[in-house]
Amino acid sequence: MKRGRRIALVAGGVLLALLVAVAVLAMVLVTPERVRDYLVPLVREQTGRTLQLENLDVSLLSGIHIDQVRLVDDQGNLVLGADSAVLRYRFWPLLLGRVMVDRVEIKGPRLRIERLTGGRLLLPWEKGGQADKHEKARSHTEPAGATAARTASDPGAVAIDLSVRRLLIEEGQVELYDRALDPKTPYLLRLDQLHLAAEDLALDRPFPVELSARFGEAAVSLRGQVDPAGKRHEVALKTDAIDLAPLLPYLRSIIPGKLSGGHLGVDLTLQGEKESWRFKGGVSLDRLGLTLEALPDMPIRDGRVGLTFDAAWQPESEHLEVMSSRLDYNGLALEAAGAMDKPGADGRVRGRARLVDVDLRRLPDVLPASLADTIRPYDAGGSVDLTAELNGDLNQPMEAIGSLAVELKQVRFNYDSSRYGIDGRLTGNLKRLEGKGLKISLGEQTVNFDLALEEILEPPVVVRAMVSADRLDIDALLPKDSGAEPSAGSAATAKTGNAKPERPGRKTESRKTGDQKVRLPLEGKFEARVGELLSRGVVISDFRAKAHLKGGILNVDPVTGRIGNGRFVKALRCDLNKTRPSWRSSATLEALPVEKLLALTAPDMQGSATGVVNGQLSLNGRGFSEDQIRTSLGGNGRIELQQTVISGTKLSRGLVGLLGMGQLNEVDIEQGELNLAIKKGHASLAGVLAGQDLRLEPSGSVDLRGPVKISLPLWLAPRLAGGLALKGLVGTLLKDDAGWTLVPLKIAGRIEAPSVKLDDKALKRRARQKARETLKKKLLEKVAPDGTGTPSSPEKQLLQDALKNLLGQ
């Protein structure tokens, strides 16, 4: 026990002696004067600046205290300062006569950085504006555990070891004075509430760092491990939404447009070394205001952009590897992965990009307001997914697009008063994009659609399309309008809603429009096959149509179909190289039901006729509006009617009202023929419509711009003539030798409102002709009564010649 006490007393005595020795050495080695004499010349040598230390105090337990630290230039301007600094040293190295600082605490540092007019940054510790001086300062710093070299030549100087185990900075401020923007009035950026904590600082190995600050109202934080030797870094940067307003002068120079504001958020991890870096995290932009130079009419207001990525960068080889990335703009997402060599004009890219399930319902909220307003009326729904394989040069981005895939999922949209849709997938590239088995929804109907697009980037684009369906109702696709049937002119202007249809007969062609050249960016072949095509209640079976467009010339040939037991064949050739196209068409009708043909072509006459029609028509013209057709229509045709009954028409009602014959409510035509000749909107017609009890012989002209002048002789069989309102001498004069009665009629007025009238002039001509025939007959009977002479006798021939000269026959 006594021996143990003695050992303890001896150890305590030694420890106490050591503490006293340390205290004595601290008082001798670490004095304010020695510290000042060491630091001030060192800073002057390394930076060319003057270090000012105020109220420097040394405490055995708490270390070296400095109330004010100021680094000033030759003019006395403050470039770096702090409210206070504490340098804490270790006790035991004092026994060896060394001061080893292992902890530095700085409060309220203020750092001023200048950007000169040439764009170079001037740091506070640079001597005479030499930007590389801090590199020399780094090389001057001594390795951990070493003593400053100059101490050996100056035994009186204090040896301070700068191997710091912990650095703590609180309530710091960094200011950037930018003279490059305006040399007279520097632009100021400020970082406040700077906090920095670093452990085991050394220049030859990594050390951990924690940093936080505020930029305006946003918090900025950085955590990780930094390696001054450049071997391995790993840091995480995170910020709140930083207001971009203070940064606009810098961003405007790199953005191709006008940036009016936004807020930037960063959550980024950086790992790597000199040869390879790994970036992972995200960047977001909120409340973005941007107007791109390429789209001045589509400004972005209150937009949101988010970018997440996982990428690796190799600086020496200039190789970027993107493992994954996603760009979101107001809910519109683009995903990309791949690699890029030498990013820039001479670089190459390979990888995949995907526009992910674009929700068409939300698209108006994504797009700029001006564009959103144009698509909002269509009320589009569904989604579109676009995937592109990339492989090529960055200076030719469109050619770098290899394969494409476009998937349309439940795409629906309104047009006029109907809703349409499309489902399916298109694959290929920008030279050829093809989709087979697409489903096109037309109201409640669905058709199959095959589509191929070629030479998309080098117009004219070549389109090949095939439409097929078992049954298709055209009426369900047209606007549900209970008004009058649209004319050619109204159909041409319905889509724009701006032009007003011209009144019939108005000469608009005097305006020098409609002859401008047009270059169509399309070529292609089109085909349609429908088992049953329903239009206006008429079923057209086995409908087929083929079309070819090349060089602005559209050929639709043939268009075929069957109606009942009949058949039609149509063709059209149209030159679309001018705004007022020229066209010609032909149609062949074979045994078509009259009532169904009227339902298709003249619905206002539907139900007024039955029978069968044959014929051929050839028409030509310029333009498609009603006014253009009225002035330019030409062609010819022949129409044949068989076993036709006409009833309830304006013609039959006019005949009944004029002649007082109810039997004419139905006009029965066993055989009829009409011949047409049309030139510049003026149609001439002639023909015969013959039935068992009547015969019509129409002839005359119809001007499509208005006037109608048609002579319509009506011959009535004796069975019908008895009910004729015209009696007596007039009725006798209108009869022929077979007892048929002629009623000379005419159709007059305008094409939109024709009327049936008695042809007074034709009636007078017929009366004069009948009188001459009667007089001639009686004179011949007097000169050569029955049984005397012969028809060829000289006396009778002489009399006939005299009567001919006298009566004009």
C-alpha positions, 0 to 999 in steps of 0.5 A: 500500500505504501509503495502504491501511494509512493508511485501515485504521488510520483506520477502526480508530481510528474503530471503536475510538473508537466502541466506547469511546464506546459503552462510556462511554455504556453506563456513563453511560446504563444504570446500575442506578439509571437503570433502576430509576428508569425501571421502578418508577414506570412499573409503579406508574403502569400497575398500581398495584402495586409493582415490587421489583428485587433485585441489578440489574446492568448489563454492557456485553456481557450487558445488564441483569441482575436476580436477583429480580423481584417485583410485590406488592400494597399488602399485600405479597402476591406477585402476579407474580415471577421468579427472574431477568430479563435485558434485552439492548440494542443497542450503536449506539442508545447513540450517540444516547443511547437504550437500545433493549431487543431481547431479554428473558429471564425465568427462573422467573416465577410468575404469580398470577391470582384469580377473584373471587366474582362470577366476574371475573378479577383479573390481576396488572397490574390497578390497584385491581382494575380489569379494563380497566386493562391496556388503558390500559397497552397504549395507553401502550406506545410504538410500535417505535423511539419514545422514551417521551414523558416523556423529553423533559420529563425530560432526566435520565431514561434513554430505554428503547425497549420494542420487543423482538425476542425474548422468552424465558420459562423454567420459569414457573408460573401459578396460578389461585386461584378464590374463586367456587367457595368464597370461604373456601377458594379452588380452585387450578389450576396450570400448570407448566414454562411456556416461552414464546418470541416473536420481533419483539414489536410491537403493530402487526404479527404476531409468532411465538410458541412456548409449552409447559407442563405441566398435571398430567402432561400436556404442552401446546404452542402454536405460531403467529403472534399479531397484537395488532392483531387482523388475523390469527392462526394458532396450533396447540394440542396437548396430551397426555391431560389428566386432567379431575379438576381441572376437574370443578367447572367441567365439572359445571355445563355437562354435563347429568349426572354426570361422574366423570372422563376425559382430554382431548386436543387437536390444534387449529389456529386461523386467522383475524382479527376477522371470520372464524375457521377451526378445524381439528383434533380433540379426544379424550376417553378413559376417560370416566365419565359418567351423563346425567340423561336416561339414569340407568340407562345410565352410560358407563364407560371410554368414548372420544369423538373429534371431528375438524372443519374449521369457520369462524366469523364472530362478527359475523353469528354464522354457523358453517360446518362443512366436515367433522366426525366424532364417534367414540364407542367406534367409533360414528361420526357425520359432519356438515357444513353451516351454522348461523346464530346457534347457540342456541335461536333459531338455524337449521341446514342440512346433513347428518349421517350415522351411519356403518356402525354395526357391530352386532357391536361395538355391545354394546361401545359402549353402556352396560353395562345396555343392552348386556346386553339386546341381547347375547343377540341376537348381532346382526351386519352394519351400519346406515348412517343419513343425515339432511338437516337444515334448520330451527330449532334449537329444534325439532330433530326438525322440522329433520330433512328427508330420511332414508336408512337402509341395512341391510347384512347385518343378522343377529340371533338370536331363540329358536333361529333366526337372522333378517336384513334387507337393504335401504334405507329412505328418506323423512323422519320423516313417512314412511319407506319401503322397497321390496324389502327382503330378510328372511332367515328362517333359510335362507329369504328373503322380499321385504318392502315397508314404509312408516312414517308419522307417526313423531313423532306416534303412532299410527305408521301402518305399511304392510307387504307380505310376499311369497315364492315358498315359505316354511317356517313350521316353520323359523321356529319354535323347534326344540323337541322337547317338547309343542306349545305351548298358547295360554297358553305361546305368550303367555308364551314371549317374557317367560320369566317367567309360568308356565302355569296348570294346566287348570281353575285360575281365574285370572280371579278376579284383577282383571287383564286389563281395563286399558285399552291405547292402541296407538301403531300403526295400519296395513295389512298383507298377505302373499302366499306361493306355497307356505306349508309348515307341519308338512309340509303345503303351503298353496298360494296363501296370502293374508292381509290385515289392518287395524289402526285405533283398537286394532281389528285386522281380519284378513280374509280369510286364504285358501289351498288345501290339496290340492283344498280351500280355506279362508277365515278372518277375525278381529276383535280389540279390542286396547284392553284387556290382555285383548283380546276377539276373534271369528273365523270359518272356512269349510272346503271339501273339505279333506283330513282328514289334512292338517287334523289335521297342522295343528291336532292333530299328535298325531292326525296319520295317524289319519284320511283323508277330506274335511271341510267346515264352518263355525266361528264362535268368540269369546272374551277373551284368548289364554292357555289359561286365558282361552280355557277360560273365555270361549270361545263360538260355534257350528259345523257340521262335515261328513265325507265318505269318512272313515276313522278308525284308531289313535285313542283312540276306536278303540282303546277300542272294540276293547278294550271290545267285542273287535272288531278290525274297529273298528280302522278306522272307515269313515264315508261321511257325517258331521255334527257340530253345536257350540254353545259358551258360556263354555267349555262346548261342546254337540255332537250329530251322526251319523257313518254308514258302511256297517256302523256308525253313531255318534250322539254327543251331550253336552257338553265343558267346556274346563276339564275334564269330558267327558260325551258319549253315544255310541250305536254301531249295528253292522250284522249283518255286524259284530254277529256279532263282538260280545262281548255275546251272548244275551239282552242281544244280542237286546235291543239289536237293532232290527227291521232286525237292527242292534245298538245298543251304548250307549257313553259318553265320560267323564273329562277333556278331557286324558284321555277314556275310552270306556265301556259306558253301563250306564244307556242299556243298562238303558233300552234293555232296558226299552224292548225288553221293553215293545215285546215285551210289547205285541206279544204282547198285541196278537197275543192280542187281535187275531190275524193275520187277525182285525180291523183295526189300527183296530178299536175293540178293538185301539185300546182295548188299545193305549191301555190298554197305553200307560198301563200301560207308560208308552208 
